[in-house]
Amino acid sequence: MEPMPQPVVASELPFTPEPPAGRVYEGHQLVRSTDVRPDGRFRFDAMARALQDVAIDDVTDTGWHAPYVWLLRRCAITVHRYPRLGASVTLRTFCSATGPRWAQRTTTVAGPDGPQLQAVAIWAAVDPGSGAPVPLGEDFFRYYGEATQGQKVSARLSLPKPPQPEPAGRPWPLRAADFDTAGHVNNSIAWAAVEDVLATRDWLPALAELEYHRPMLPGCSPRLLVRADDREVFAWLMDGDERLATARLYSEVAPT
């Protein structure tokens, strides 16, 4: 069995501060009934959509037309407090690091009483025709380079494979509405699987990580596998023997 990584104490993870100079974009959202669980808690899949929307709005606001598309590699969300139904939240986002063919985006979600959660995501720049990774280019750094303060980041994925023998799994069927204009499942849909896992737990994560291994394409038949203890959950979306996505949810530190 592949060894499981040691837990990170999420309550000791501070939010990354905004850069002293460089581009920081601000967006706003009202947490609506379509974004929450029955108890009014902002769902992770809704968070993922909000994070993607503010990133798109940021790029649109620059007027820059990138010669590539972005493919999400991984996202980690640290929660100090969960937004609730009816809350008006502010999303402030900036480029916090880069690699040769990818960039890290940090987004802080705040309510009237201050920051509530922060997402750190790695997006790879890929050619829209071939899907091959491509360099970020000078125009990218003209808009976003200053905010990075020269910070570099790896795009390596590190969450483990399912243990052997595999935990009992169940089918996790895709719907026509899950597919986006790129012809594959939108990244927020894997977070919907996280919500299915949380529905069977009596705690909420203070740290949630999700890594994307392969795109979920038409004809894909995902299975959801879960390994859990009283403070940590690993979940995998599998298609046959291939990993599609891996999630790690840690502890109940954050208040609900």
N, C-alpha and C positions, 0 to 999 in steps of 0.2 A: 504494500500500500504506500502511495506517495505521502510523505509527511505533511501534515497540515501546518500552515504558518501560525506563529504565535499571535494571540489576540493583541490588538492595539487598544489601549484604554482611551475610549473616545472622549471622555470628559476632560482629558488632558490635551486634546487637539484644539489649539486656538485657530481662529479664522485668520487667513492670510490678509494682511493690510493692503489697501490700494497703493499703487506706485506713487512716488512723489512727483512724477511727471509722466506725460504720455496720455494716450487716449483711454478714457473710461466712459462707457456709454450707460445711460440710465433708461430703463423702461418701467412700466407700471402695469399691474394686473389686479383685478378684483377676483378673489377666490369665490367661485360660483358653485351652485349645487352640482353641476356636471364635473367638478374637480375634486369632490370629496367623497369619503366613505359615509355610510349612514350616520356615524357619530359626529360628522362634521370635520374630520381630520383631512387635511390636504393630502391627496394620494401621490405616490411616487411617480406614476405614469403621467399624472397631470403636471407634476414638477418638471418632468423631462420635457414635456411639450412647451412649458413656459420658458425653460432654459434654451431650447432650440429656437423658439420664436424671438427671444431677445437677441440671440446671436445673429440671426438673419437680419433683424432690424438694424443692428449695429453695422453690419457690412453694407446694407442698403443705404444707410445714412451717410456713409463715406462717399457714395457715388462710384465706388470702384467695382468693376466687373471682373471677378477673378476668372482666370482661364482654366480653372479646375473646380471640382466639387469636393466637399468635405465628407469624410467617412469617420464616424465615431468609433474610437478604439476602446476607450474606457472612461468611466465616470465614477467619482467618489463623492458622496454627499454626507457632510457632517451636520448633524442637527442639534442645535441648542434648544429649539422650541419649534413645534409644528404650527404652521399657519392654520387658521380655522375658517369655516364657512363665513363669508361676508367680509373677511379682512381685505383691506387694500394694501397690497405689498409693492415694494420698490425693488427692482432687480438692477444691480450695478455690476457691469461685466467688463473685463479687460483681458488682454493677452498677457499671461504671467510667465511664459517660457516658450522656447521653440526647440525644435530639432531640425535636421536637414530637410525633412519632408513632412513635418507635422508641427502643430502648435498646441499649446496648453491654454485653455480659457478658464478663468476663475470668475464665478458669479456669486454674489452675495445677495440673499433675499432678506429684506428687512420689513418689519411692520412699524406701526406708530411708536412702539416701545423699544425699537432697536433691531439689530441683526438677529435673524432666527435660524437660518441655515446657509451653508456655503457649498457650492458644487465646484469641483475641479475636474475638467474633462480634457482628454487628449483627442484631437481631431487630425486625421491624416488627409493631406491634399492628394487627390487622385485624378488621373486623366478620365474625363467623362466617357470616352470611347473604349479605352482598353482596361480601365480600372487600375492601371499601374501607378504607384506613388510617383509624385513629381516634386521638384524643388518649390519652395514657397515663393521665391522671386523677389526682386527689388521693390515692386509696388506694395507687396505685403508689408515689408519692413518700413516703408515710408509711412504707412498708417499705424502700424502696430508695434514696430520695433522698439520705440523709446520706452513704452510701458514695461517691456520685459526686463529692463535693466541688465541685459546681457545674460539672463538666466537660461540654462539649457535643461532639457528634460528628455528622458527615454520614453519610447513608445512600447517598450517591452511589456507583455502581459505576464502576470505572475500568479494569478489565482489557480488553485490545483484542479486536476482532473478528478472525476468521481472516483471514490475508493473502489477497490475490487474485493469481493464481488460488489456489483453496483447496488445501491439502495433501491428498494421497490419504487417504481415510477408509475406515472399515469400519462395517458395521452393529453396533450395540450394543443387542441386544434386551432389552426389559424382561420381567420375570417377574411372575406373579400375586402372589408373596410380597413384591415390592418396594413394593406399595401399602399405605398406612396408612389410619387411620380418617377422615382428611380427604379420601380419594378420590384422592389424588395420591401420587407417589413420595416416600418419606421422604428427607430431606436427606442421610442417610448413604449412599444408593445412588450419588450422584454421586462420593463418595469411593471407591467400589468401582471406578469407571472410572479414578480416579487410580492405584489399585493395579494395574490392567491395564497402564497406561503404565509404572509403575515396574518391572514384571516384565521389561521389555525393556531396562532400563538397568543399568549397573554401578555406580551410586552412589545414595545416599539423600539426600533433600532436608533441608536445615536450615531452610528456610522453604517452607511450602506454603499457597497461597491458593486459595480457591474462591468464586466469585460465582454467585448464582442469578438468572437473568434471567426465566424463565417456569416455571410448574409443569409437571412431566411427568405428563400425564393419560392415562387409558385411550385406546388408539388411537394414541398417540404412537409414532413409529418413529425413535429416536435413532440418529445416526451419530457415531462418535468420530473426531475429527481431531486430529493431533499435529504440532507443529513443535518441533524440538529442536536443541540444539547440545551441546557437551561440558560445559556448566555450568548450563544452563537449559532447561526444557521448558514449552511452552504446550500445553494440551489443551482441546478444545471438544466439548461434546455439542450436536449440531444436530438439529433436526427440520425438514427441508426447508431453507429459508433462514433459519429462526428459531433464535436462540441459546437454548439451555436453561440451560447452565452453562459457565463458563470457569474453568480451573485454571491456576495458575502454580506451578512447582516450581523451587526454586533451589539449586543447588550441593550439594556433598558435604561441607560443612564439619562437620556434626554427626557424631560417632563412632557407629558401629553397635553 
